[in-house]
Amino acid sequence: MIFRYYTDCDRAETGEHYSIKGVETQIYVLGEGTWKLAHVQYGKDSD
């Protein structure tokens, strides 16, 4: 599964505003009849 996200943030130490735009990839495996999350990877969005 692939998710794109965008988050507005404020740095606690300085109050500086910044944003994060990225992609989250999730890998699931089927084991014992149920899907289980096996891996998550985060990266910068190229758009």
C-alpha positions in Angstrom: 0.0 0.0 0.0 1.2 3.5 -0.8 0.1 6.7 1.0 0.9 10.3 0.2 0.9 12.7 3.1 1.3 16.4 3.9 1.6 17.8 7.4 2.0 21.4 8.7 4.2 21.6 11.8 5.6 24.0 14.3 9.0 23.4 15.8 8.6 23.2 19.6 12.0 24.8 20.4 11.8 27.8 18.1 8.1 28.1 17.0 9.4 27.9 13.4 6.7 26.7 10.9 7.5 24.1 8.4 5.8 21.4 6.4 6.5 17.7 5.5 5.4 16.1 2.2 6.1 12.5 1.7 5.2 8.9 0.8 4.6 6.0 3.1 4.9 2.5 1.7 3.5 -0.5 3.7 4.2 -4.2 3.0 1.9 -6.8 4.4 2.3 -10.6 4.5 -0.4 -13.2 4.8 0.4 -15.6 7.7 -1.9 -18.0 9.6 -5.0 -16.6 7.8 -4.4 -12.9 8.7 -2.6 -10.1 7.0 0.2 -8.7 9.1 2.2 -5.5 8.7 5.8 -6.5 7.9 7.5 -3.3 6.8 7.0 0.5 6.6 9.2 2.9 4.7 9.0 6.7 4.5 10.4 8.9 1.8 10.2 12.4 0.3 7.4 12.9 -2.2 8.7 13.8 -5.7 5.7 15.9 -6.7 
